[in-house]
Amino acid sequence: MKTELSRLEQGAGQNNAAPDGLLPASQATLEQKNAELIARNEELLRTEQKLLLQSTALETVANAVVITDAKGIILWVNPAFTVLTGYAAEEVIGQNPRLLKSGKHTPEFYKNLWGTLLAGKAWRGNFTNRRKDGRLYHDEHTITPVLSKEGVVTHFIAILNDVTERKRAEEQVAEQAAFLDKARDGIVVRDLEGRILYWNEGAERIHGWKREEVMGRNITEWIAPYPTQNDKIHQAIISTGEWSGETAHLTKDGREIIVEVHATLIRDNEGRPKSTLAINTDITEKKKIETQFMRAQRMESIGTLAGGIAHKLNNILSPIMLSIATLQEESENSEMKEILDTIAMSANQGAEIVRQVLSFTRPVEGERTTIEPEVLLKNAESIVKDTFPKDIRLEFSVARCTWRLLGDPTQLRQVLLNLCLNARDAMPNGGVLTISAANCELDEQYAAANILAKPGRYVKISVADTGAGMPPELLDKIFEPFFTTKELEGNAGLGLSTVAGIVKGHDGSVSVSSEPGNGTTFDIYLPVTEKIAPEPSYEQPEQTTVSRGNGETILVVDDETSLLTITSQTLRNFGYKVLTAADGAEAVSTYADHRDEIALVLTDTIMPIMDGPAMAHALMEINPSVKIIAVSGFNSKNEMTKTRDPGVRCYLTKPFTSPTLLKSISKILHEA
């Protein structure tokens, strides 16, 4: 065995020796193969190192990596996959990835996924899967098919990017955005150039524009097109970091609204101004109600002042009007009687103006009866047709089955006449006057927006003209007494204030709408009734022939010395005996001393120390059969209520004439 080996080695050695440096052919071939083998080994080593590096990279990347075969069976996963899903590699290799399914995706979703992959294209999308512990997670998938040289899919490589936290953040932002959308206020974010970055549903409701219509647009071009105002607000925000106030905005339909704005400057991480956040509240209706309230307060203040003045004027006019009858009785001079007639006419005109002022300042208690609206409007229609210029065309309409009203027909006719006269004066060149009536129910929403209105059933009476109309700044003043836009001659400016007073006295309300060039419409809302009106308990006596007394004693009570003197003198001149008292307390004392001789007490209702109603109750304690005539400069529900007791037989409103007073006294004295 050894000899053979030696011989072979010797032969091999002999063969290795070659003359002139040339290798035998067999030896050259062997060395070439050795070189190729070494090169191949080096290539395999490099490939192995490359694969090792790639494997290491896949093992250490943050994203989860999954390799499957063409059927989707998992062949390999990296450690990040275990971190994401909770499954170790040995638990999933050989499994189908469907073990991660959460049931959150539809069959159409998977159909689209596999259709893309089998076509040899990469698929990208979002998955919601379930971890081993049952918790859901969200990831972004990129699945790439591996193709053979023949274009056949052999493997799939999936890279999974965990976006669970981002998804939660997005959901939280979406939830917060939903909360912001539920806010009634408009929430608007815009950059420093005014371009809108955020626009919630509250802003949509307030301004009318949808989010997609405004994003990226400059707010100053269409919502707040008032350069001076915008510049002022912007500078305030930049300099102080915030601004609060009221400003005017335009809605999509062109309406101007009043918006209360609270704006804050937003800065970036380095403290540089970035954008502004504004919370807008539509206060248009609130401002309207505030304006109505301020108007009502102003009217109430004016009414209180005017009422006090009217009361004083009544006390001044009463002696004049009472004196005229006495002077006319004693005078036989015809010229003097003419002068007295002139004085009487002037005094009556003054008294009428005072009555109009009082009808505005205090609800007037008049005769209440059941009224058919059609009858009321027919009367106004007749007056308009008979007296108005022919170039004013009347349109008249009353809805069928209009509800009945409870009110004073005379006062309501005055309301319609005043409104029709205003309409006539607004159309000097002719036009259309419309008078209409219809049933109407006012709800809580309307009452909330109109502080003088109450919910309920009403008859709505409208008087509309096609005249010049009025600007908005006048609408707040037209019901004030003595305010007028007409020539002062022959116009006291009491027409609309009288309308307001009468309507208020009927527990109704009045509204007006007008625009320059588009005419004016007055809407009167009068409450309806199902009851038949009772006969009025107190009536203003009509002036007829002068009644004389037969020596009866009258106790006259008034704190106004002039009126006390004139009233006493008038009564004496017409056959009565008179006792006087300057206040209620003195009157009670005088009545207690002369109760058997005093036939009637004539008293003012408003006096110092003890007023008329208190005095009347005290007299009733002394003599339950006492007869009292109450007198006041106010014709109001409150005063009537105070004096309506068994002792008060009649109620007179200042100023009154001697015939009116004497007839009232005669009537009460001769009652059974």
Residue pairs with C-beta under 8 A, 6 or more apart in sequence:
15 24
15 26
15 27
16 27
18 24
23 31
58 65
58 78
59 78
59 79
60 79
61 78
61 80
62 80
63 80
63 159
63 160
63 161
63 162
64 77
64 78
64 80
64 81
64 83
64 84
64 85
64 139
64 159
64 160
64 162
65 77
65 78
65 80
65 81
65 157
65 158
65 159
65 160
66 74
66 76
66 77
66 81
66 97
66 157
66 158
66 160
67 74
67 75
67 76
67 77
67 155
67 156
67 157
67 158
68 74
68 75
68 97
68 155
68 156
68 158
69 75
69 154
69 155
69 156
70 152
70 153
70 154
70 155
70 156
72 96
72 97
72 156
73 94
73 95
73 96
74 92
74 93
74 94
74 95
74 96
74 97
75 93
75 155
76 89
76 93
77 87
77 89
77 92
77 93
81 87
81 89
81 92
81 160
82 88
82 89
84 131
84 137
84 139
84 160
84 162
85 92
85 100
85 129
85 131
85 132
85 137
86 131
86 132
86 133
87 99
87 132
91 132
92 99
97 158
100 129
100 130
101 129
101 130
102 128
102 129
102 130
102 136
104 128
104 136
105 127
105 128
113 123
113 125
113 143
116 122
116 123
117 123
117 143
117 145
117 153
117 156
118 145
118 153
120 145
120 147
120 151
120 153
121 145
122 142
122 143
122 144
122 145
123 141
123 142
123 143
124 140
124 141
124 142
124 143
125 140
125 141
126 138
126 139
126 140
126 141
126 163
127 138
127 139
127 140
127 141
127 160
128 136
128 137
128 138
129 136
129 137
129 139
130 136
130 137
131 137
137 162
137 164
138 162
138 163
138 164
138 166
138 167
139 160
139 161
139 162
139 163
139 164
140 160
140 161
140 163
141 158
141 159
141 160
142 158
142 159
142 161
143 156
143 157
143 158
144 156
144 157
144 158
144 159
145 153
145 155
145 156
146 153
146 154
146 155
146 156
146 157
147 153
147 154
148 154
177 200
180 187
180 200
180 202
181 200
181 201
181 202
182 201
183 200
183 202
184 202
184 205
184 281
185 202
185 206
185 279
185 280
185 281
186 199
186 200
186 202
186 203
186 204
186 205
186 206
186 207
186 259
186 278
186 279
186 280
186 281
186 282
187 198
187 199
187 200
187 202
187 203
187 277
187 278
187 279
187 280
188 196
188 198
188 199
188 200
188 203
188 219
188 277
188 278
188 280
189 196
189 197
189 198
189 266
189 275
189 276
189 277
189 278
190 196
190 197
190 219
190 275
190 276
190 278
191 197
191 274
191 275
192 273
192 274
192 275
192 276
193 218
194 218
194 219
194 220
194 230
195 216
195 217
195 218
195 219
196 214
196 215
196 216
196 217
196 218
196 219
197 215
197 275
199 209
199 211
199 214
199 215
200 211
201 211
202 280
203 209
203 214
203 280
204 210
204 211
206 249
206 251
206 257
206 259
206 280
206 282
207 223
207 249
207 250
207 251
207 252
208 251
208 252
208 253
209 223
209 252
214 223
220 227
220 230
222 250
223 249
223 250
224 230
224 247
224 248
224 249
224 250
225 250
226 247
226 248
229 247
229 248
233 243
233 245
233 247
233 261
233 263
236 243
237 243
237 263
237 264
237 265
237 276
238 265
238 273
241 264
241 265
242 262
242 263
242 264
242 265
243 261
243 262
243 263
244 260
244 261
244 262
244 263
245 260
245 261
246 258
246 259
246 260
246 261
246 283
247 258
247 259
247 261
248 256
248 257
248 258
248 259
249 256
249 257
249 259
249 280
250 256
250 257
251 257
257 282
257 284
258 282
258 283
258 284
258 287
259 280
259 281
259 282
259 283
260 280
260 281
260 283
261 278
261 279
261 280
261 281
262 278
262 279
263 276
263 277
263 278
263 279
264 276
264 277
264 278
265 273
265 276
266 273
266 274
266 275
266 276
266 277
267 273
267 274
268 274
285 449
288 449
289 448
289 449
289 451
291 476
292 450
292 451
292 452
293 451
295 476
295 479
296 451
296 452
298 480
299 479
299 480
299 500
302 361
302 480
302 481
303 360
303 361
303 362
303 481
304 361
306 357
306 360
306 361
306 481
307 357
307 358
307 361
307 362
307 634
309 357
310 354
310 357
310 358
310 361
310 633
310 634
311 606
311 633
311 634
312 633
313 350
313 354
314 351
314 354
314 633
314 654
314 655
315 560
315 562
315 563
315 633
315 654
317 347
317 350
317 351
317 354
317 654
317 655
318 563
318 566
318 567
318 654
318 655
318 656
319 562
319 563
319 565
319 566
319 567
320 343
320 347
320 655
321 344
321 347
321 348
321 351
321 655
321 656
321 657
321 658
322 563
322 566
322 567
322 570
322 656
322 657
322 658
322 661
323 566
323 570
324 340
324 343
324 344
324 347
324 657
324 658
325 546
325 570
325 657
325 658
325 659
326 569
326 570
326 573
326 658
327 336
327 340
328 337
328 340
329 546
329 573
331 337
331 340
344 657
347 655
351 655
353 492
353 494
354 655
355 635
355 653
356 492
356 494
356 497
356 498
357 481
357 494
357 497
358 364
358 501
358 633
358 634
358 635
358 636
359 411
359 498
359 501
359 502
359 505
359 635
360 481
360 494
360 497
360 498
360 500
360 501
361 481
361 501
362 501
362 505
362 634
362 635
362 636
362 637
362 638
363 501
363 504
363 505
363 636
363 637
364 408
364 411
364 501
364 502
364 505
364 635
364 636
365 505
365 635
365 636
365 637
365 640
366 408
366 410
366 411
366 505
367 408
367 409
367 410
367 536
367 539
368 406
368 407
368 408
368 533
368 534
368 536
369 406
369 407
369 408
369 409
369 533
370 404
370 405
370 406
370 529
370 531
370 532
370 533
371 404
371 405
371 406
371 407
371 409
371 412
372 402
372 404
372 405
373 398
373 402
373 403
373 404
373 405
373 437
373 459
373 461
374 398
374 402
374 437
376 405
376 409
376 412
376 413
376 416
376 437
376 461
377 396
377 398
377 416
377 435
377 436
377 437
377 461
379 413
379 416
380 413
380 416
380 417
380 420
380 435
381 394
381 396
381 435
383 417
383 420
384 392
384 394
384 420
384 433
384 435
385 394
388 394
388 420
388 424
388 433
389 424
389 430
391 429
391 430
391 431
392 424
392 427
392 430
392 431
392 432
392 433
393 430
393 431
393 432
393 433
394 432
394 433
394 434
394 435
395 432
395 433
395 434
395 435
395 436
396 434
396 435
396 436
397 434
397 435
397 436
397 437
398 436
398 437
398 438
399 436
399 437
399 438
399 439
401 439
402 437
402 438
402 439
402 459
403 439
403 457
403 459
403 528
404 528
404 529
404 530
405 412
405 459
405 506
405 526
405 527
405 528
405 529
406 527
406 528
406 529
406 531
406 533
407 506
407 526
408 502
408 506
411 502
411 505
411 506
412 502
412 506
412 526
414 498
414 502
415 498
415 499
415 502
415 503
415 524
416 435
416 461
416 463
418 495
418 496
418 498
418 499
419 463
419 499
419 522
419 524
420 433
420 435
420 463
421 495
422 465
422 495
422 496
422 520
422 522
423 433
423 463
423 464
423 465
423 467
423 520
424 433
424 465
425 486
426 465
426 467
426 468
426 469
426 519
426 520
427 433
427 465
427 466
427 467
431 465
431 466
431 467
431 519
432 465
432 466
433 463
433 464
433 465
434 462
434 463
434 464
434 465
435 461
435 462
435 463
436 461
436 462
436 464
437 459
437 460
437 461
437 462
438 459
438 460
439 457
439 458
439 459
439 460
439 528
440 457
440 458
440 459
440 460
440 525
441 456
441 457
441 458
442 453
442 454
442 455
442 456
442 458
442 525
443 455
444 455
446 453
446 455
447 453
447 454
447 455
450 509
450 511
452 504
452 509
452 510
453 509
453 525
454 507
454 509
456 527
457 527
457 528
458 508
458 525
458 526
458 527
458 528
459 525
459 526
459 528
460 523
460 524
460 525
461 523
461 524
461 526
462 521
462 522
462 523
462 524
463 521
463 522
463 524
464 519
464 520
464 521
464 522
465 519
465 520
465 521
466 519
467 519
467 520
468 516
468 517
468 519
469 514
469 515
469 516
469 517
469 518
469 519
469 520
470 478
470 485
470 514
470 515
470 516
470 520
471 516
474 485
475 512
475 514
477 483
478 496
478 512
479 496
479 497
479 499
479 500
479 510
480 497
481 493
481 494
481 497
482 492
482 493
482 494
482 497
483 493
483 497
484 491
484 492
484 493
499 510
499 522
499 524
500 510
503 509
503 510
503 524
503 526
505 637
506 526
506 527
507 527
508 524
508 525
508 526
508 527
509 524
509 525
510 522
510 523
510 524
510 525
511 522
511 523
511 525
512 520
512 521
512 522
512 523
513 520
513 521
513 523
514 520
514 521
537 644
538 640
538 644
538 650
538 651
540 652
540 653
540 660
541 650
541 652
541 660
541 663
541 664
541 667
542 660
542 663
543 657
543 659
543 660
543 663
544 659
544 663
545 659
546 574
546 658
546 659
546 662
546 663
547 574
547 659
547 662
547 663
547 665
547 666
548 574
548 575
548 662
549 571
549 574
549 575
549 576
549 662
549 665
549 666
549 669
550 575
551 575
551 576
551 577
552 576
552 577
552 599
552 600
552 669
553 576
553 577
553 578
553 579
553 594
553 597
553 598
553 599
554 571
554 576
554 577
554 578
554 579
554 598
554 599
554 600
554 601
554 602
554 665
555 578
555 579
555 580
555 581
555 587
555 590
555 591
555 594
555 598
555 600
555 601
555 602
555 603
556 564
556 567
556 568
556 571
556 578
556 579
556 580
556 581
556 602
556 603
557 580
557 581
557 582
557 583
557 584
557 586
557 587
557 601
557 602
557 603
557 604
557 607
557 612
557 615
558 564
558 567
558 582
558 603
558 604
558 607
558 631
559 582
559 583
559 604
559 607
559 608
560 604
561 582
563 604
564 580
564 582
567 602
567 661
568 578
568 580
570 658
570 661
571 578
571 665
572 578
574 658
574 662
576 665
579 590
579 594
579 598
581 587
581 589
581 590
582 607
583 607
583 608
583 609
583 610
584 603
584 607
584 609
584 610
584 611
584 612
584 614
584 615
584 618
585 609
585 610
585 615
587 601
587 603
587 610
587 615
587 619
588 610
588 615
588 618
588 619
588 622
591 598
591 601
591 619
591 622
591 623
591 626
592 622
595 622
595 623
599 627
599 669
600 627
600 628
600 629
600 665
600 668
600 669
601 619
601 626
601 627
601 628
601 629
602 628
602 629
602 631
602 661
602 665
603 612
603 615
603 616
603 628
603 629
603 630
603 631
604 612
604 631
604 632
605 611
605 612
605 613
605 630
605 631
605 632
605 634
605 639
605 642
605 643
606 612
606 632
606 633
606 634
607 615
610 618
612 630
612 632
612 642
612 643
613 642
613 643
613 645
616 628
616 630
616 643
616 645
616 647
616 648
617 645
617 647
619 626
619 628
619 647
620 626
620 645
620 646
620 647
624 646
624 647
626 647
627 647
627 649
627 668
627 669
627 671
628 647
628 648
628 649
629 648
629 649
629 650
629 651
629 652
629 664
629 665
629 668
630 643
630 648
630 650
630 651
630 652
631 651
631 652
631 653
631 654
631 656
632 639
632 643
632 651
632 652
632 653
632 654
633 653
633 654
634 653
635 653
640 651
643 651
649 668
649 671
650 664
650 667
650 668
652 660
652 661
652 664
